[in-house]
Amino acid sequence: MAVGIRTPFSVLVLFVLLGSAVLCAGRAAAVEPDFADLQYATVGGQALSLDLYLPTTGSAPYPVVIHLHGGGWFSGDKYPLDVPVLNLLNNGIAIASVQYRLTGNHFLHGDDLTFPAQIHDVKGATRWLRANAGTYNLDVTRFGVWGSSAGGHLSALLGTSGSVPELEGAIGGNLEYSSRVQAATVYYGPTDLLNEQLDFNGLPGAQDQDFYFSTRSRLIGWSRLGEGIGDIRANQANPNAPYPTLLDMVLDASPLTHVSGDDPPLFIAHGDIDTEVPVLQATKLEQALLAVGVDVEKQIIAGVGHDELPVSVDVDLVAFLLTNLAIDVTGPSVPVLSGVTAVSDSQIDLSWTAAADAQTGVAEYVVYRDAVAVARVQGSQLNYSDIGLDANTLYDYEVSALNGQLAESSKSNLAQEQTLADTTPPSVVAVEASGVLTEVSVEFDEAVDQTSAETTSNYSITPGISIVSAALAGDGKTVLLTTSAHIVDVAYSLNVNAVQDVSGNSRSGRGGGQDVPYTFAERVADGLVVLYDFEQGSGTIVPDVSGVDMPMDLAIEEPGNVTWTAHSLHLDATTEIASLFWATKIIDACKTTNELTLEAWVTPANTTQDGPARMIALSSVYFQRNFTLGPGQLEWVWLVRSTNTDTNGVPLLVSPMGDVTTNLTHVVGTWDAAGETRIYVNGQLRNSDSIGGDLSNWADAFRFVLGNEPVDDGGFDIDWLGEFHLVSVYNRALTAAEVQINYDAGADPDDGCAADIDGDDGVVNVFDLLALLSNWGTDGAGAAIAPQTNVVDVFDLLDLLGAWGTCP
């Protein structure tokens, strides 16, 4: 898309027609901002900023129009201002020209800043402006937006997505402030990306927006050969990954999807022979808005193409913004809180009558509990369920209404309601048993009474497990049982009997207790997202054996460059082993928790690999990644992209020199919610750093790759050679104790066969037992039988006996 900059002739005509030209107001044609490069956020080490222009007339606090430049989402800049919006300065309206992240270089594959990064940035800037309105004399109740082409798309999206939390993001923070606008203006912006190509209706010279490398396809990130918006449309009914995710992204990126009755008034202008954005896109948006009662002013100019609108449209644009950003300081009428009903011991349902506002309508309602705002709901919603409350507790409720310029009504009548008494006994929602053979974690759905929770006779485990002690954790819901030793992969049943909640409710009697089946896992299972154990011994696919959701299998690009063994995969020469599609499974899971653990059992081929070598990466090209773990020279390197790093994950974390050897090694990188990152080698913490930030800026269009980057390495020697025994990803930061558990479990986790204890013949027999007993209590001599721990002890014996006769 072309940036919407006018020709000098158009500028001159505009000055003459408006009669209050920018030049006449004493400003030069290239108007300089009053406040340049005001930073509203930092994302991936990149500062995002805006330029603020204050008006030459009018009185503070000033209404504000947000300016969004065009450029196909891959180019353009916040400076200089486009001419149509410049004239607002002479009419008492401030302008904030916003920088937003671009998809990247038009000719370089691997663009990572796909949607919704752009709208997240714009909303972050809007919230920042409101948060800092007092400093710059801005009126928080009168915000408008203007954009052309790609900027017009974002302008329409900002206007229509005020009630869409999925598009809000957290860029720059200030989440207590609204990102709504009170007027939106759109010059020739796309509004329905999925069907845009069809809307040209055979127009001669129309651009191919279905093309795999079109600006639309790159915005979505489906931009390799054979991909593109057209491919998504053709597969919109395809239930197989990645098409449902892609379709959701295209629909979310389309302003038409989000139209609702609480949208602000919109001004739409378009040329009828536009070969970049079909004029039908403007008509579709207008019709959808009118259908839900939103005011729309649309101008379709005959014989005009992209970026060719006449000056008369600019004059009407200014008039539209002046009208719709007029001061409306009177809040809506006061809603009446008509229904307040306790439906359980933790939920109260509210309902109220509709408020009214003749000028700008009702945009939102605010729910107050005990005089504190606890929720904002869209103006078309007249009810709310308040959940997570304490049982048998009295609460006060009020409701207010906000108009389209966020002026608030008085609060409604006060209504009181008490939650119901708690009569439901506690239930077990999770049993976790992994790593430590003598520990079981039991999680209840509510806080439990400490005395009954720590009474060991209230628990029983069959077959054959005795309860030694029970301890209630600090959350009041989790009980840690110390038990006799479990056997890996045996089916157990936990019965909980007579444990009370804090209100005294309990299950009583064997028939009234709760039975929960579980098996003991040798490795930590909580938070596991993907697991590759390299056990299949052949083939071109490395299966994800985690058993979590849909498996994310990996494909070997150069099968001739690898060698399979019984428990590992050896990379003999350069290759890439990558997820078939984007690693959405990992990306979504880790962005949700803002935590990550990457674990690997590997044997490097040598200690001279550098780059760092891309042993394991969630990446796109050699300089952009969500994370990478690999050797530097003699140290392990751990890069995690966050809002406090650059797009390459720098600053990075390294282990001490000498940690990389050619021995079988357990290496783990973690990232926790506080931004603390750590490297463990062979169960020991080797380095940590508080980098800070969060994972919200992770790119969505990256693949999970072993051995190399997913595309050309850019001329750097960054491929990795060696042997993979195990690779796993968790969506939480494992603790040091949990890392030790996985280290103790070894490189070849127990598969239910004693071959993992007997490393030679895979058969459990009397000779294995005799060899085990003969080495009792030794370390090095017992390594052939207990390779994971190098110590022969009672647990090895139990494992061996538990699997007796199970191997073919």
Stockholm file with secondary structure:
# STOCKHOLM 1.0

chainA/1-808         MAVGIRTPFSVLVLFVLLGSAVLCAGRAAAVEPDFADLQYATVGGQALSLDLYLPTTGSAPYPVVIHLHGGGWFSGDKYPLDVPVLNLLNNGIAIASVQYRLTGNHFLHGDDLTFPAQIHDVKGATRWLRANAGTYNLDVTRFGVWGSSAGGHLSALLGTSGSVPELEGAIGGNLEYSSRVQAATVYYGPTDLLNEQLDFNGLPGAQDQDFYFSTRSRLIGWSRLGEGIGDIRANQANPNAPYPTLLDMVLDASPLTHVSGDDPPLFIAHGDIDTEVPVLQATKLEQALLAVGVDVEKQIIAGVGHDELPVSVDVDLVAFLLTNLAIDVTGPSVPVLSGVTAVSDSQIDLSWTAAADAQTGVAEYVVYRDAVAVARVQGSQLNYSDIGLDANTLYDYEVSALNGQLAESSKSNLAQEQTLADTTPPSVVAVEASGVLTEVSVEFDEAVDQTSAETTSNYSITPGISIVSAALAGDGKTVLLTTSAHIVDVAYSLNVNAVQDVSGNSRSGRGGGQDVPYTFAERVADGLVVLYDFEQGSGTIVPDVSGVDMPMDLAIEEPGNVTWTAHSLHLDATTEIASLFWATKIIDACKTTNELTLEAWVTPANTTQDGPARMIALSSVYFQRNFTLGPGQLEWVWLVRSTNTDTNGVPLLVSPMGDVTTNLTHVVGTWDAAGETRIYVNGQLRNSDSIGGDLSNWADAFRFVLGNEPVDDGGFDIDWLGEFHLVSVYNRALTAAEVQINYDAGADPDDGCAADIDGDDGVVNVFDLLALLSNWGTDGAGAAIAPQTNVVDVFDLLDLLGAWGTCP
#=GR chainA/1-808 SS CCCCCCCHHHHHHHHHHHSSCTGGGTCCSSCCCSEEEEEEEEETTEEEEEEEECCSSSCSSEEEEEEECCSTTTSCCSCSCCHHHHGGGGGTCEEEEECCCCCCCTTCSCCCCCTTHHHHHHHHHHHHHHHTHHHHTEEEEEEEEEEETHHHHHHHHHHHCTTCGGGTCCTTCCTTSCCCCSEEEEESCCSCGGGTTGGGTTCTTCCCTTSTTSHHHHHHTCCSTTCSHHHHHHTTTCCSTTHHHHHHHHHHTCGGGGCCTTCCCEEEEEETTCSSSCTHHHHHHHHHHHHTTCCEEEEEETTCCTTCCCHHHHHHHHHHHHHHTSCCCSCCCCCCEEEEEECSSSCEEEEECCCCCTTTCEEEEEEEETTEEEEEEETTCCEEEECSCCTTCEEEEEEEEEETTCCBCCCCCCEEEECCCCCCCCCEEEEECBSSTTEEEEEESSCBCHHHHTCGGGEEEETTBCEEEEEECTTSSEEEEEESCCCTTCEEEEEECSCBBTTSCBCCSGGGSEEEEEECBSSCCTTEEEEECCCSCSSSEECCCSCSSSCCCEEESCGGGEEECSSCEEECSCCCEEESSCCHHHHHHHHHHTCEEEEEEEEESCSCCCSSCCSEEEEEETTEEEEEEEECSSSEEEEECCTTSCTTCCSCEECCTTCCCSSCEEEEEEECTTSEEEEEETTEEEEEEECCCCSTTCCSSCEEEESSCSSCCTTCCCCCCEEEEEEEEESSCCCHHHHHHHHHHCSSCCCSSGGGTSTTTSCCCHHHHHHHHHTTTCSGGGGGTCTTTSCCCHHHHHHHHHTTTCCC
#=GC SS_cons         CCCCCCCHHHHHHHHHHHSSCTGGGTCCSSCCCSEEEEEEEEETTEEEEEEEECCSSSCSSEEEEEEECCSTTTSCCSCSCCHHHHGGGGGTCEEEEECCCCCCCTTCSCCCCCTTHHHHHHHHHHHHHHHTHHHHTEEEEEEEEEEETHHHHHHHHHHHCTTCGGGTCCTTCCTTSCCCCSEEEEESCCSCGGGTTGGGTTCTTCCCTTSTTSHHHHHHTCCSTTCSHHHHHHTTTCCSTTHHHHHHHHHHTCGGGGCCTTCCCEEEEEETTCSSSCTHHHHHHHHHHHHTTCCEEEEEETTCCTTCCCHHHHHHHHHHHHHHTSCCCSCCCCCCEEEEEECSSSCEEEEECCCCCTTTCEEEEEEEETTEEEEEEETTCCEEEECSCCTTCEEEEEEEEEETTCCBCCCCCCEEEECCCCCCCCCEEEEECBSSTTEEEEEESSCBCHHHHTCGGGEEEETTBCEEEEEECTTSSEEEEEESCCCTTCEEEEEECSCBBTTSCBCCSGGGSEEEEEECBSSCCTTEEEEECCCSCSSSEECCCSCSSSCCCEEESCGGGEEECSSCEEECSCCCEEESSCCHHHHHHHHHHTCEEEEEEEEESCSCCCSSCCSEEEEEETTEEEEEEEECSSSEEEEECCTTSCTTCCSCEECCTTCCCSSCEEEEEEECTTSEEEEEETTEEEEEEECCCCSTTCCSSCEEEESSCSSCCTTCCCCCCEEEEEEEEESSCCCHHHHHHHHHHCSSCCCSSGGGTSTTTSCCCHHHHHHHHHTTTCSGGGGGTCTTTSCCCHHHHHHHHHTTTCCC
//
